[in-house]
Amino acid sequence: MRSIRKGVVRTVLKMAGDLDNLEYYIKFPSPNFNYNQQNGESDYVFVVNEEKIPVILLFGWAGCQDRYLAKYSQIYEDRGLITLRYTAPVKCLFWKRFQMITIGERLVKLLVDLNFENHPIIVHCFSNGGAFLYQNFMLALERSPKPIQVGQLPQPKPRQAFKTLPKTKYKPLPKPGHQQNLGAQPRQNASTLF
């Protein structure tokens, strides 16, 4: 078990140091996939041109292992879509942020190399790590010689706990430059306390 963990760490560190190699996972639908079948479980309708199948880019959260991202990818793969999964190294997200620009450029180059620039491309980013990667990916797209249109699926936000804000007994903070007594006691000298 330890040797596996060490191997994963080495892979991530090597990838963070050498940005010429991106560790991504791509899955194509089977050639016999029937896009006309109705999936009773689905809440979503995917309209697919079989010549230009949509490509779903899944950008993982900071520290995400691919086995967890693959479960989200499976939702799209079951509907016959092409999926490409990538998680930026934690080292690049937090300490070497300048390398995220290169990662974004490499992802755009990968899409062009795979001839996906004419396919509908949808990005599903997870949490802050995925959003930061998405930002650098979009900046790289702006500089790309070939125009590529991309849509984004935002991660669902947590539901609000209250329909209305509960009543509070606190006074609002004063505006800057105005002093207001918020009920605090004036400071006393240490000698008067005893």
C-alpha positions as CSV (number, residue, x, y, z in Angstrom):
1,M,0.0,0.0,0.0
2,R,2.8,2.4,0.9
3,S,4.7,1.7,-2.4
4,I,1.5,2.6,-4.3
5,R,1.1,5.9,-2.5
6,K,4.8,6.8,-3.0
7,G,4.5,6.0,-6.7
8,V,1.5,8.3,-7.0
9,V,3.3,11.1,-5.2
10,R,6.4,10.7,-7.5
11,T,4.2,10.8,-10.6
12,V,2.6,14.0,-9.4
13,L,5.9,15.7,-8.5
14,K,7.4,14.6,-11.8
15,M,4.4,16.0,-13.7
16,A,4.6,19.3,-11.8
17,G,8.3,19.6,-12.6
18,D,8.0,18.6,-16.3
19,L,5.0,20.3,-17.9
20,D,5.7,18.8,-21.3
21,N,3.8,15.7,-20.0
22,L,0.2,16.0,-18.9
23,E,-1.3,13.1,-17.1
24,Y,-4.9,13.1,-18.5
25,Y,-7.5,10.4,-19.1
26,I,-9.6,10.4,-22.2
27,K,-12.5,8.0,-23.1
28,F,-14.3,7.7,-26.4
29,P,-17.8,6.1,-26.7
30,S,-18.0,2.7,-28.4
31,P,-18.5,2.9,-32.2
32,N,-21.8,1.0,-31.8
33,F,-23.3,3.4,-29.2
34,N,-27.0,4.0,-29.9
35,Y,-27.7,7.7,-29.4
36,N,-31.4,7.1,-30.0
37,Q,-31.9,5.0,-26.9
38,Q,-33.9,6.4,-24.1
39,N,-32.4,6.2,-20.7
40,G,-35.2,6.2,-18.1
41,E,-32.9,7.4,-15.3
42,S,-31.8,10.6,-17.1
43,D,-33.0,14.0,-16.1
44,Y,-31.0,15.5,-19.0
45,V,-31.5,15.4,-22.7
46,F,-28.3,15.4,-24.8
47,V,-28.8,16.3,-28.5
48,V,-25.8,14.8,-30.2
49,N,-24.6,15.1,-33.8
50,E,-22.9,11.8,-34.3
51,E,-20.2,13.4,-36.5
52,K,-19.2,15.9,-33.8
53,I,-19.8,14.3,-30.5
54,P,-19.5,16.7,-27.5
55,V,-16.3,16.6,-25.5
56,I,-16.7,17.0,-21.8
57,L,-13.6,18.3,-20.0
58,L,-13.6,17.5,-16.3
59,F,-11.2,19.6,-14.2
60,G,-10.7,18.0,-10.8
61,W,-10.5,19.7,-7.4
62,A,-7.2,20.2,-5.6
63,G,-5.7,16.9,-4.7
64,C,-8.4,14.9,-6.6
65,Q,-7.5,11.4,-7.4
66,D,-8.6,10.2,-10.8
67,R,-10.7,7.3,-9.5
68,Y,-13.1,9.8,-7.9
69,L,-13.2,12.1,-10.9
70,A,-13.9,9.0,-13.1
71,K,-17.2,8.4,-11.2
72,Y,-18.4,11.8,-12.4
73,S,-17.0,11.1,-15.9
74,Q,-19.1,7.9,-16.0
75,I,-22.3,10.0,-16.1
76,Y,-21.3,11.5,-19.4
77,E,-19.8,8.3,-20.8
78,D,-23.0,6.5,-20.2
79,R,-24.6,9.0,-22.6
80,G,-22.1,8.4,-25.3
81,L,-20.0,11.6,-24.9
82,I,-16.2,11.9,-25.1
83,T,-14.7,12.7,-21.7
84,L,-11.3,14.1,-20.9
85,R,-10.3,14.2,-17.2
86,Y,-7.4,16.3,-15.8
87,T,-6.5,17.5,-12.3
88,A,-3.8,20.1,-11.9
89,P,-1.0,19.2,-9.5
90,V,-1.5,20.7,-6.0
91,K,2.0,22.1,-6.3
92,C,1.0,24.2,-9.3
93,L,-2.3,25.3,-7.7
94,F,-0.8,26.7,-4.5
95,W,2.9,27.3,-4.8
96,K,3.9,27.5,-8.5
97,R,0.9,29.2,-9.9
98,F,2.8,30.6,-12.9
99,Q,2.9,27.0,-14.2
100,M,-0.9,26.9,-14.5
101,I,-0.6,29.1,-17.6
102,T,1.5,26.5,-19.3
103,I,-0.9,23.8,-18.2
104,G,-3.8,25.8,-19.8
105,E,-1.8,26.2,-23.0
106,R,-1.0,22.4,-23.1
107,L,-4.7,21.5,-22.7
108,V,-5.7,23.8,-25.6
109,K,-2.9,22.3,-27.7
110,L,-4.2,18.8,-26.8
111,L,-7.7,19.7,-28.0
112,V,-6.3,21.0,-31.3
113,D,-4.1,18.0,-31.7
114,L,-7.1,15.7,-31.2
115,N,-9.1,17.7,-33.7
116,F,-11.7,18.6,-31.1
117,E,-11.8,22.3,-32.0
118,N,-15.0,21.7,-34.1
119,H,-16.7,19.6,-31.5
120,P,-19.0,21.1,-28.9
121,I,-16.7,21.4,-25.8
122,I,-18.2,21.6,-22.3
123,V,-16.1,22.1,-19.2
124,H,-17.3,20.7,-15.8
125,C,-15.0,22.1,-13.2
126,F,-15.0,21.1,-9.5
127,S,-14.2,23.3,-6.6
128,N,-11.5,25.9,-6.5
129,G,-8.8,23.7,-8.1
130,G,-11.0,23.1,-11.2
131,A,-12.1,26.8,-11.4
132,F,-8.5,28.0,-11.2
133,L,-7.5,25.5,-14.0
134,Y,-10.6,26.7,-16.0
135,Q,-9.5,30.3,-15.7
136,N,-6.0,29.5,-17.1
137,F,-7.6,27.3,-19.8
138,M,-9.8,30.1,-20.9
139,L,-6.9,32.6,-21.0
140,A,-5.0,30.1,-23.2
141,L,-8.1,29.8,-25.5
142,E,-8.1,33.6,-26.0
143,R,-4.5,33.4,-27.3
144,S,-5.2,30.3,-29.4
145,P,-4.7,30.7,-33.2
146,K,-7.8,28.5,-33.8
147,P,-11.1,29.7,-32.3
148,I,-12.6,27.2,-30.0
149,Q,-16.0,27.7,-28.4
150,V,-16.4,26.3,-24.9
151,G,-19.4,26.1,-22.6
152,Q,-19.2,25.6,-18.8
153,L,-21.2,23.5,-16.4
154,P,-20.9,25.2,-13.0
155,Q,-20.6,23.0,-9.9
156,P,-23.9,23.2,-8.0
157,K,-23.9,25.5,-5.0
158,P,-25.0,24.4,-1.6
159,R,-28.7,25.2,-0.9
160,Q,-29.4,28.1,1.3
161,A,-30.5,27.0,4.8
162,F,-33.0,29.8,5.4
163,K,-35.7,31.2,3.2
164,T,-35.3,34.5,5.0
165,L,-32.6,35.7,7.3
166,P,-33.4,35.1,11.0
167,K,-34.1,38.2,13.1
168,T,-31.0,39.4,15.0
169,K,-30.7,41.6,18.0
170,Y,-27.4,43.1,16.8
171,K,-27.1,46.6,15.5
172,P,-25.5,47.2,12.1
173,L,-21.9,48.3,11.9
174,P,-21.3,52.0,11.7
175,K,-20.4,53.5,8.3
176,P,-16.7,54.3,7.9
177,G,-15.8,57.6,9.4
178,H,-18.7,57.6,11.9
179,Q,-18.4,56.5,15.5
180,Q,-21.2,54.7,17.2
181,N,-21.5,53.1,20.6
182,L,-22.4,49.5,20.0
183,G,-22.9,48.7,23.7
184,A,-19.2,48.1,24.5
185,Q,-18.0,49.3,27.9
186,P,-15.4,52.0,28.0
187,R,-11.9,50.9,28.7
188,Q,-10.9,51.0,32.3
189,N,-7.5,51.6,33.8
190,A,-5.9,48.4,35.1
191,S,-5.5,50.0,38.5
192,T,-9.3,50.7,38.8
193,L,-10.2,47.0,38.1
194,F,-8.7,45.7,41.4
